[in-house]
Amino acid sequence: MLALGTVYATSVPGWHFMWLMAIGVGWVLFGVPWLVVLGGALLRRDRAVELRRHWRSWVVPPLAAALAGALVYVGAPVRVRFELSRGSLEHLAQTVSDGTPPEERRWVGLYPVKYLEGSRGAFGFMIEDAGFFGSYGFAWSSNGEPDIDAPGSYRHFDGRWYVWSDD
């Protein structure tokens, strides 16, 4: 569950910081006792035999942690959530590029919307609870870096999509 929580918390640009803090506490509350018990089992000969007998149950937690860490490291959670939302994102991008101003929304694909800005040929939205000191979201532009009347910086993400931060 902690590995899945970690993947979810890191599935948006800027990460869901509060989720990540809660998951971090969970990793500490689970990981420290696990390491203490493992260390005790390795130091006592009679427990080491038992550890070898049940090695499968001891290997799962570090494998789950390593897998979650590897997925976060390569950016897979953000990419997968974006790809699962691509249809809704592209539909909104097409609507905006046709000249229709974006209406207020609560969700775009799998992203809860904090606020949305747009003009003909470009729009962006901030994701609810993404980031710690600033807000993060996505922006789209029909040509080059988005020209949105809102402060922030843009980093190219995919095609016409950019990660937008208001830092």
C-alpha positions in Angstrom: 0.0 0.0 0.0 2.8 2.4 0.8 4.4 1.8 -2.7 1.0 2.5 -4.4 0.6 5.6 -2.2 4.0 6.8 -3.3 3.2 6.3 -6.9 -0.1 8.2 -6.5 1.5 11.1 -4.6 4.2 11.5 -7.3 1.8 11.3 -10.3 1.4 15.0 -10.8 4.0 17.7 -11.6 5.2 19.1 -8.3 3.8 16.1 -6.5 1.0 16.0 -4.0 3.1 17.2 -1.2 0.7 16.5 1.7 0.1 12.9 0.4 3.8 12.5 0.1 4.4 13.6 3.7 1.8 11.1 5.0 3.3 8.3 2.9 6.7 9.2 4.2 5.6 8.8 7.7 4.1 5.5 6.8 7.4 4.4 5.3 9.2 5.3 8.5 6.7 3.6 10.7 6.9 0.5 8.7 10.5 0.5 7.6 12.3 1.1 10.9 10.6 -1.8 12.8 11.1 -4.0 9.7 14.8 -3.2 9.7 15.1 -3.8 13.5 13.4 -7.2 13.3 15.5 -8.2 10.3 18.7 -7.1 12.0 17.7 -9.1 15.1 16.9 -12.2 13.0 20.3 -11.9 11.2 22.2 -11.6 14.5 20.6 -14.6 16.3 21.4 -18.0 14.8 18.1 -19.6 15.7 16.1 -16.7 14.1 18.3 -16.7 11.0 17.2 -20.2 10.2 13.6 -19.1 10.5 14.4 -16.1 8.3 15.8 -18.3 5.6 12.7 -20.5 5.7 10.4 -17.5 5.2 12.6 -15.4 2.9 9.8 -14.7 0.5 7.8 -12.6 3.0 11.0 -10.7 3.9 12.0 -9.8 0.3 8.6 -8.3 -0.7 8.9 -5.0 1.2 12.3 -4.0 -0.1 11.3 -5.0 -3.6 8.1 -2.9 -3.4 10.1 0.1 -2.1 12.7 -0.4 -4.9 10.0 -0.7 -7.6 8.2 2.5 -6.3 11.5 4.4 -6.2 12.5 3.3 -9.7 9.1 4.3 -11.1 9.3 7.8 -9.4 12.9 8.2 -10.6 12.0 7.7 -14.2 8.9 9.8 -14.0 6.5 7.0 -14.8 3.7 8.1 -12.4 3.4 11.5 -14.0 3.6 10.1 -17.6 1.0 7.4 -17.0 -1.5 9.8 -15.4 -1.0 12.2 -18.2 -1.5 9.5 -20.9 -4.6 8.3 -19.2 -6.0 11.9 -19.3 -4.7 12.7 -22.8 -8.2 12.3 -24.4 -9.8 14.9 -22.1 -6.7 17.2 -22.3 -6.6 17.1 -26.1 -10.4 17.7 -26.3 -10.0 20.8 -24.1 -7.0 21.9 -26.2 -9.0 21.6 -29.4 -11.9 23.6 -27.9 -9.5 26.4 -26.9 -7.7 26.4 -30.2 -11.0 26.8 -32.0 -11.5 30.1 -30.1 -13.9 28.9 -27.4 -12.7 30.2 -24.0 -12.3 27.4 -21.5 -15.2 27.2 -19.0 -14.7 26.5 -15.3 -14.1 22.9 -14.6 -13.6 20.7 -11.6 -11.7 18.0 -13.4 -9.7 17.7 -16.6 -9.1 14.0 -17.2 -7.7 12.6 -13.9 -6.6 16.0 -12.6 -8.6 18.0 -10.1 -8.5 21.6 -11.3 -7.5 24.4 -8.9 -7.9 27.1 -11.6 -7.8 27.4 -15.4 -6.5 30.2 -17.6 -6.8 30.5 -21.3 -6.9 32.5 -24.5 -7.1 31.7 -28.2 -4.4 29.2 -28.9 -3.2 28.6 -25.4 -4.5 27.5 -22.0 -3.2 26.1 -18.7 -4.6 24.7 -15.5 -3.2 24.3 -12.1 -3.8 21.0 -10.3 -5.4 21.0 -6.9 -2.8 20.3 -4.1 0.2 19.9 -6.4 3.4 21.4 -5.1 4.5 22.8 -1.8 5.6 26.4 -2.1 3.9 27.0 -5.5 1.3 25.5 -7.7 1.9 23.1 -10.7 -0.2 22.1 -13.6 -0.1 21.8 -17.4 -0.3 24.3 -20.2 -0.9 23.8 -23.9 0.0 26.0 -26.8 -0.7 25.8 -30.5 2.7 27.3 -31.3 5.7 27.5 -28.9 5.7 28.3 -25.3 2.2 29.2 -24.0 1.3 32.9 -23.9 -1.1 32.9 -20.9 -1.8 36.1 -18.9 -0.6 34.5 -15.7 2.8 34.4 -14.0 4.9 31.3 -14.1 7.4 29.3 -15.9 7.0 26.6 -18.5 9.0 23.4 -19.1 8.3 21.3 -22.2 6.6 18.0 -21.4 5.2 16.4 -24.6 4.3 17.7 -28.0 2.4 21.0 -27.4 2.2 20.3 -23.6 4.2 22.1 -21.0 4.5 21.7 -17.2 3.4 25.1 -15.8 4.6 26.3 -12.4 3.8 29.6 -10.7 7.0 29.7 -8.6 
